[in-house]
Amino acid sequence: MTTIIIVLNLGLHALLWSTNSADEERLRSAYEDAATFAQRHPRAQRCQELRDLEGTPPEKDPLDSLDVNIPGVTHSTSALREDLARTEQEAMDALCARLKDARSESIIYRFGYVPAENNWSGLITYQFLHGGVLHVVFNMWFLWLSGTIIEDAWGRLLYPAFYLTAGVSAALVMKALAPLSAIPLIGASGAVAGAMGAFAFRNAKTHIKVLAWIWLKPFVFTAPAWVLLPLWMLGELFWALISDPGAGGTAYWAHVGGFAFGVIFAAGMRFSGFEQRIDDAIENQGASVIDPRLASAMRLTDEGQAPRAVTRLQALAREEPFSIEVHLALLHAADLVPDRALARRTRVRLIELYQRMGQHEPAADLFNELQSAGHAAAVPARARLRLADHLGNNGREASAESVLQGVYAAGFESADAAEALVAHAELMLRAKRPQTAQQLFDSANHQASAHPDSFSRVTTRIHVGLTKLAQMNPRDDTGFSAPLEVSLAPPQDDFEVEGHRHAASAAPSLRSESPITAPGTIELDDVPASLRDLPPPSRKR
């Protein structure tokens, strides 16, 4: 449903592009003419479409310049005033009629939500209209990031109802704050904010990667949803408090209202137990509609006829390449045959399918099986990068480090290998290991000059990482200190304690005099071959 909503919004915007432009120009012209005339002729009665001008000071009425003190012309002056006033009102009525016609023909006014008019159908239709390309693109981008997760959790029936209701709630908040506003409300921002609020509650621990530009410098950072999304909402609340809800522009209060609705709705779903019942219903539905061909093949496997089951399951997998159930059954049968090559290919396919569904833990388990068998390289580099990102964000830095090293161990001829090296450096930076991060960033910088095509996508990330390292305190990590030195004194035959002599032990004693200084060294046998021939990194203090 999220995909349908996105396609519908983008399609409508593209279809109505030229129409909206013509309507906007017609409306602008009609409003400016009517408003200018109303300002110059304040005695003319204005129409409702110009009620927003009531607080503005009028210009001087030209009728005030008529001289009423000339003897003998008082009557004619009064008649002239009446004629001019009648002419003014007729002109004002004509301009108002033109403005009304322009509004009645405008798609924005016909299908947007106007608080002053209480057009209830507009509460739904306004959510599919947008004012510009950036408006619709950013709304749909954030809907894709948050809405798909909510749809997977709540199902295809409840999710669209929740989405539309969030949009209605956002519009009603604007209605409550500016009940007499004649400016139409358009855009899916309120509904999208509702999806973001639900995501912030349901997936609070999910880490979100953000690219920010501060003083024309890019900064990439990650933060959990429970921190990032409420901060965004507080920013919207700040702008809402200092802006006039009836003055047009960005509808900040709609964003706040939609976000609050999403959080409250998600909390209600969780604490009422309804969300859990939906999960159980989805699982039971999946079990009840199992493909008869899949059930037959699984029965063959249970009866000890795994080779026949493999043949049927391979044909079924070609028909349903995205079915996790089919590939799980095929993996079970391949392990029983045993067909190691088929089992390896099926595990790789399942890793990709699980990642596609956002289920990274089963994918990690399958990768561990392949890694234990020595077939980790069979998994595509992109899938391994996604796996490392999941492991690193869940506190398993050592496992993520191993996966990333495996991606770039063979060299940097591909962009994926370059990205793996930079991701490894960023992982070490987050793990508070600046010395290792410095070495990896320096290595990436060196390799970028040798393989510019491969590193073109990660150049900015390298510069950002080096900038962060340069700003760190050198004492943040012992890796920046001098090499470790241990002083060992040669053994003596005996020693004296309080007048009694004792034989020395075979082990050397640690003493401060006559030291033999030996710098400690560490041999890293598991350093990838692609990094062994690099020059030593330059250390910045």
C-alpha positions in Angstrom: 0.0 0.0 0.0 2.9 2.4 0.7 4.1 1.9 -2.9 0.6 2.6 -4.2 0.3 5.8 -2.2 3.7 7.0 -3.4 2.9 6.2 -7.0 -0.5 7.9 -6.7 1.0 11.1 -5.3 3.8 11.3 -7.8 1.5 10.5 -10.7 -1.1 13.0 -9.7 1.5 15.7 -9.3 2.9 15.0 -12.8 -0.5 14.9 -14.3 -1.7 18.2 -12.8 1.6 20.0 -13.3 0.5 22.3 -16.1 -3.0 22.7 -14.8 -1.8 23.8 -11.3 0.6 26.3 -12.9 -2.2 27.9 -15.0 -4.6 27.9 -12.0 -1.9 29.6 -9.8 -1.3 32.3 -12.3 -5.0 33.0 -12.8 -5.6 33.1 -9.0 -2.6 35.4 -8.4 -3.8 37.9 -11.0 -7.4 37.9 -9.8 -6.4 38.3 -6.2 -3.9 41.1 -6.8 -6.4 43.1 -8.8 -9.2 42.7 -6.3 -6.9 43.4 -3.3 -5.4 46.5 -4.9 -8.9 47.9 -5.7 -10.1 47.1 -2.2 -7.2 49.0 -0.6 -7.7 52.0 -2.8 -11.5 52.1 -2.3 -12.1 51.2 1.4 -15.8 52.2 1.2 -16.6 49.4 -1.2 -18.0 46.3 0.5 -15.5 43.4 0.2 -16.3 39.8 -0.5 -15.3 36.9 1.8 -12.3 36.0 -0.3 -10.7 39.3 0.8 -11.3 38.9 4.5 -7.6 38.6 5.1 -7.3 42.3 4.2 -9.5 43.4 7.1 -6.6 44.3 9.3 -4.5 46.2 6.8 -4.8 50.1 6.7 -6.6 51.4 3.6 -5.3 54.0 1.2 -6.8 57.4 1.1 -10.3 57.4 -0.5 -10.3 59.6 -3.6 -13.9 60.7 -2.7 -12.5 62.6 0.2 -10.8 65.0 -2.2 -14.2 66.4 -3.3 -14.9 69.9 -2.1 -18.3 70.0 -0.3 -18.1 73.6 0.8 -18.6 75.4 -2.5 -21.9 77.3 -2.4 -24.5 76.1 -4.8 -22.9 72.8 -5.6 -23.6 70.8 -2.4 -26.4 68.8 -4.0 -24.4 68.0 -7.1 -21.5 66.9 -4.9 -23.7 64.5 -3.0 -25.1 63.0 -6.2 -21.6 62.6 -7.5 -20.6 60.8 -4.3 -23.5 58.4 -4.7 -22.7 57.7 -8.3 -19.0 57.1 -7.6 -19.8 54.9 -4.6 -22.2 52.8 -6.8 -19.6 52.6 -9.5 -16.9 51.5 -7.0 -19.2 48.8 -5.6 -20.0 47.5 -9.1 -16.3 47.3 -9.9 -15.6 45.6 -6.6 -18.3 43.1 -7.2 -17.0 42.3 -10.6 -13.5 41.8 -9.3 -14.8 39.5 -6.5 -16.8 37.5 -9.0 -13.7 37.0 -11.1 -11.8 35.9 -8.0 -14.6 33.5 -7.0 -14.5 32.0 -10.5 -10.8 31.6 -10.4 -11.1 29.8 -7.1 -13.9 27.5 -8.2 -11.9 26.5 -11.2 -8.7 25.9 -9.2 -7.9 22.3 -8.3 -6.1 23.4 -5.1 -9.2 25.2 -3.8 -11.6 22.5 -5.0 -9.7 19.5 -3.5 -7.6 21.2 -0.8 -8.9 21.6 2.7 -10.0 25.1 3.5 -10.7 25.5 7.3 -13.1 28.4 6.8 -15.3 26.4 4.4 -15.4 23.1 6.2 -15.2 21.1 3.0 -15.0 17.7 4.7 -14.2 15.8 1.5 -11.1 17.9 1.3 -9.8 16.2 4.5 -8.9 13.2 2.3 -8.2 14.8 -1.1 -5.8 17.4 0.2 -3.4 14.7 1.2 -2.7 13.9 -2.5 -2.0 17.4 -3.7 1.4 19.1 -3.6 2.7 22.6 -4.3 6.0 21.7 -6.0 8.4 19.0 -7.0 10.5 19.2 -3.8 7.4 19.1 -1.7 6.1 15.8 -3.1 9.6 14.2 -3.5 10.6 14.8 0.1 7.2 13.7 1.5 7.3 10.5 -0.5 10.9 9.8 0.4 10.2 10.0 4.1 7.0 8.0 3.7 9.0 5.2 2.0 11.6 5.1 4.9 9.0 4.9 7.7 5.7 3.8 6.1 6.9 0.5 4.7 8.0 -0.6 8.2 4.7 0.3 9.7 2.8 -1.4 6.9 4.7 -4.6 7.5 3.8 -4.5 11.2 0.1 -3.6 10.9 -0.9 -5.1 7.6 -2.4 -3.8 4.4 -5.8 -3.1 5.8 -5.1 -1.2 9.0 -2.1 0.8 7.6 -3.9 2.9 4.9 -6.7 3.7 7.4 -4.0 4.8 9.9 -2.3 6.9 7.2 -5.4 8.7 6.1 -6.6 9.3 9.7 -3.2 10.8 10.5 -3.7 13.2 7.6 -7.2 14.1 8.8 -5.9 14.7 12.4 -3.2 17.0 11.1 -5.8 19.1 9.1 -8.1 19.3 12.1 -5.3 20.7 14.2 -4.9 23.5 11.6 -8.7 24.0 11.7 -8.6 24.4 15.5 -5.9 26.9 15.4 -7.1 28.9 12.4 -10.8 28.3 12.0 -11.4 31.3 9.7 -8.4 30.7 7.4 -9.4 30.8 3.7 -6.0 29.4 2.6 -6.2 25.8 1.4 -4.1 23.1 3.1 -2.4 20.7 0.7 0.3 18.0 0.9 0.9 14.6 2.6 3.2 16.1 5.3 0.7 15.5 8.1 0.1 11.9 7.2 3.8 11.3 6.7 4.5 12.8 10.1 2.0 10.4 11.5 4.0 7.5 10.0 7.2 9.0 11.4 5.7 9.3 14.9 4.6 5.6 14.8 8.0 4.6 13.6 9.7 6.6 16.5 7.6 4.7 19.0 7.7 1.2 17.5 11.3 1.2 16.2 12.8 3.5 18.8 16.2 1.7 18.9 16.6 1.6 15.1 19.7 3.6 14.1 19.2 6.2 11.4 22.2 7.4 9.3 22.1 11.1 8.5 24.1 13.2 6.1 24.2 16.8 7.3 25.8 19.9 5.8 27.3 22.3 8.4 29.2 25.3 7.2 29.3 23.7 3.7 31.0 20.6 5.2 29.3 17.2 5.1 28.9 15.3 8.3 27.6 11.7 8.4 26.4 10.4 11.8 24.0 7.8 13.1 21.4 8.2 15.9 18.6 6.1 17.3 15.1 6.9 16.1 14.0 7.8 19.7 16.5 10.6 19.6 16.4 11.8 16.0 12.7 11.9 15.2 11.6 13.6 18.5 14.3 16.3 17.9 12.8 16.9 14.4 9.3 17.2 16.0 10.6 19.7 18.5 12.0 21.8 15.7 8.6 21.8 14.0 7.0 22.7 17.3 9.4 25.7 17.7 8.5 27.0 14.2 4.8 26.4 14.8 4.9 28.5 18.0 6.5 31.5 16.4 4.5 31.5 13.2 0.9 32.5 12.4 -1.2 29.4 11.5 -3.5 31.4 9.3 -0.8 33.2 7.3 0.0 30.5 4.8 3.4 29.0 4.1 4.5 25.7 5.8 1.8 24.1 8.0 4.0 23.4 11.0 1.1 22.6 13.2 -0.1 20.0 10.8 3.3 18.3 11.2 3.1 18.4 15.0 -0.5 17.1 15.0 0.3 14.2 12.6 3.4 13.2 14.6 1.6 13.3 17.9 -1.3 11.2 16.4 1.2 8.6 15.1 2.9 8.2 18.6 -0.4 8.0 20.4 -1.8 5.5 17.9 1.3 3.3 18.0 1.2 3.3 21.8 -2.4 2.3 21.8 -1.7 -0.5 19.5 1.1 -1.8 21.7 -0.4 -1.5 25.1 -3.9 -2.8 24.0 -2.3 -5.9 22.7 -3.9 -5.4 19.3 -0.6 -5.2 17.5 0.3 -8.7 18.9 -3.0 -10.1 17.7 -2.3 -8.7 14.2 1.1 -10.4 14.2 -0.5 -13.7 15.2 -3.2 -13.3 12.6 -0.6 -12.7 9.8 1.4 -15.7 10.8 -1.8 -17.9 10.9 -2.9 -16.6 7.6 0.5 -17.4 6.1 0.2 -20.9 7.4 -3.3 -21.5 6.1 -2.6 -20.4 2.5 0.5 -22.5 1.9 1.0 -23.5 -1.7 -0.1 -27.1 -2.2 3.0 -27.8 -4.3 5.2 -26.6 -1.4 3.3 -28.8 1.0 3.7 -31.8 -1.2 7.5 -31.2 -1.6 7.9 -30.8 2.2 6.0 -34.1 2.7 8.4 -35.8 0.3 11.3 -34.5 2.4 9.8 -35.8 5.6 9.2 -39.2 4.0 12.9 -39.5 3.1 12.6 -38.7 -0.6 14.7 -35.6 -0.5 16.0 -35.9 -4.2 12.5 -35.8 -5.6 11.6 -32.9 -3.2 14.7 -31.0 -4.5 13.5 -31.3 -8.1 10.0 -29.9 -7.3 11.3 -27.2 -5.0 13.8 -25.9 -7.6 11.0 -25.6 -10.1 8.8 -23.8 -7.5 11.7 -21.5 -6.6 12.0 -20.4 -10.2 8.3 -19.5 -10.2 8.4 -17.7 -6.8 12.0 -16.3 -6.6 11.1 -14.1 -3.6 9.4 -16.8 -1.4 11.4 -17.4 1.8 9.3 -20.4 2.6 10.1 -22.1 -0.7 13.9 -21.5 -0.3 13.9 -22.7 3.3 12.3 -25.9 2.2 14.8 -26.2 -0.6 17.7 -25.6 1.8 16.4 -28.4 4.1 16.1 -30.8 1.3 19.5 -29.9 -0.2 21.2 -30.5 3.1 19.6 -34.0 3.3 20.6 -35.1 -0.2 23.3 -33.8 0.4 24.0 -31.3 -2.4 26.5 -28.9 -1.0 26.6 -26.6 -4.0 22.9 -26.2 -4.1 22.7 -25.7 -0.3 25.4 -23.0 -0.6 23.5 -21.1 -3.4 20.2 -21.4 -1.5 21.8 -20.0 1.7 23.1 -17.0 -0.3 19.7 -16.4 -1.8 18.0 -16.6 1.6 20.5 -14.0 3.0 19.4 -11.6 0.2 15.7 -12.3 0.8 15.9 -11.8 4.5 17.8 -8.6 4.1 15.2 -7.5 1.5 12.5 -8.0 4.2 14.6 -6.2 6.9 15.1 -9.4 8.9 18.9 -9.2 9.4 19.3 -11.7 12.3 18.3 -14.8 10.2 20.6 -13.5 7.5 23.4 -13.2 10.0 22.8 -16.8 11.1 23.0 -18.1 7.6 26.1 -16.2 6.9 27.8 -17.7 10.0 27.0 -21.1 8.6 28.6 -20.2 5.3 31.6 -18.6 7.0 32.2 -21.7 9.2 32.2 -23.8 6.0 34.7 -21.4 4.4 32.2 -20.1 1.8 31.8 -16.5 3.0 33.0 -15.1 -0.3 30.0 -16.7 -2.1 27.8 -14.0 -0.6 27.7 -10.8 -2.8 29.7 -7.9 -1.5 26.6 -5.7 -1.2 24.9 -8.3 1.1 28.0 -8.5 3.2 28.1 -4.7 3.6 24.5 -4.7 4.8 25.3 -7.5 7.2 28.3 -5.7 8.6 26.2 -2.5 9.1 23.6 -4.5 11.0 26.3 -6.2 13.2 28.1 -2.9 13.9 24.9 -1.1 14.9 24.0 -3.9 17.3 27.3 -4.0 19.3 29.0 -6.8 17.4 31.9 -4.8 16.2 34.3 -7.8 16.0 32.0 -9.8 13.7 31.3 -6.7 11.6 35.1 -6.1 11.3 35.6 -9.7 10.1 32.9 -9.4 7.5 34.3 -6.1 6.2 37.9 -7.4 6.0 36.6 -10.3 3.9 35.1 -7.9 1.4 38.2 -5.9 0.6 40.8 -8.6 1.3 41.2 -9.4 -2.4 41.9 -5.8 -3.5 40.2 -2.6 -4.4 39.1 -3.1 -8.0 35.5 -2.7 -7.1 33.5 0.1 -5.4 32.2 -2.4 -2.9 35.7 -3.1 -1.6 36.4 0.6 -1.3 33.2 1.1 0.6 34.0 -1.9 2.9 37.4 -0.3 3.8 35.8 3.0 4.7 33.0 1.3 6.6 35.7 -0.6 8.6 37.4 2.7 9.4 34.1 4.3 10.5 33.3 1.3 12.6 36.7 1.6 14.5 36.0 5.3 15.0 32.6 4.5 16.6 34.2 1.8 18.7 36.6 4.4 20.2 39.7 2.9 18.5 41.2 6.0 16.8 44.6 4.5 16.1 43.1 1.7 14.0 40.6 4.1 12.4 43.5 6.5 11.5 45.4 3.6 9.9 42.4 2.5 7.9 41.4 6.0 6.8 45.0 6.7 5.7 45.0 3.5 3.8 41.8 4.4 2.1 43.2 7.8 1.2 46.2 6.1 -0.3 44.2 3.6 -2.2 41.9 6.3 -3.5 44.8 7.7 -5.5 45.5 4.3 -7.0 41.9 3.4 -7.7 40.0 6.7 -8.2 37.0 5.0 -9.9 36.5 2.6 -7.0 36.7 5.2 -4.3 34.7 8.0 -6.1 31.6 7.2 -4.0 33.3 7.3 -0.6 35.7 10.3 -1.0 33.5 12.5 1.1 33.3 9.9 3.9 37.1 9.6 4.0 37.5 13.3 4.5 34.8 13.4 7.1 36.5 10.6 9.0 39.9 12.2 8.9 38.4 15.5 10.1 36.8 13.8 13.1 40.1 12.1 13.9 42.0 15.4 13.7 39.5 16.9 16.2 39.9 14.1 18.8 42.0 14.3 21.9 45.2 12.2 21.4 44.7 10.8 24.9 41.3 9.4 24.0 43.0 6.1 23.2 46.3 4.5 24.2 46.9 3.7 20.6 48.2 7.2 20.1 50.9 6.9 22.8 54.5 5.8 22.5 55.4 2.1 22.1 55.1 0.1 25.3 58.5 -0.5 27.0 59.2 -3.2 29.7 62.4 -3.0 31.8 63.8 -6.4 32.7 66.8 -6.8 35.1 69.2 -9.8 34.8 68.7 -12.5 37.5 71.1 -12.5 40.5 72.4 -15.5 42.4 70.9 -14.4 45.7 69.5 -11.4 47.5 69.3 -10.0 51.0 66.2 -9.1 53.0 66.6 -7.8 56.6 70.1 -9.4 57.0 69.1 -12.8 55.6 70.3 -14.0 52.3 68.1 -16.0 50.0 68.6 -17.8 46.6 67.2 -16.0 43.7 64.3 -17.6 41.7 64.8 -18.7 38.2 62.4 -16.1 37.0 63.8 -12.6 36.2 62.7 -9.8 38.6 61.3 -6.5 37.5 63.6 -3.7 38.7 64.3 -0.1 38.0 68.1 -0.2 37.8 70.1 -1.5 34.8 67.0 -1.9 32.6 67.1 -3.6 29.3 64.5 -1.8 27.2 62.6 -3.8 24.6 59.8 -2.2 22.7 56.7 -4.3 22.5 55.8 -5.5 19.0 52.5 -7.1 17.7 52.4 -9.4 14.7 49.2 -9.1 12.7 49.1 -12.2 10.6 45.4 -11.6 9.6 46.0 -8.3 7.9 44.6 -8.5 4.3 47.2 -8.8 1.6 45.9 -5.6 0.0 47.0 -3.6 3.0 50.4 -5.2 3.8 52.3 -3.2 1.1 51.0 0.2 2.2 53.4 2.8 3.5 53.1 3.5 7.3 50.4 6.0 8.1 51.3 9.5 9.2 50.2 10.2 12.7 48.7 13.6 13.5 48.9 14.9 17.0 
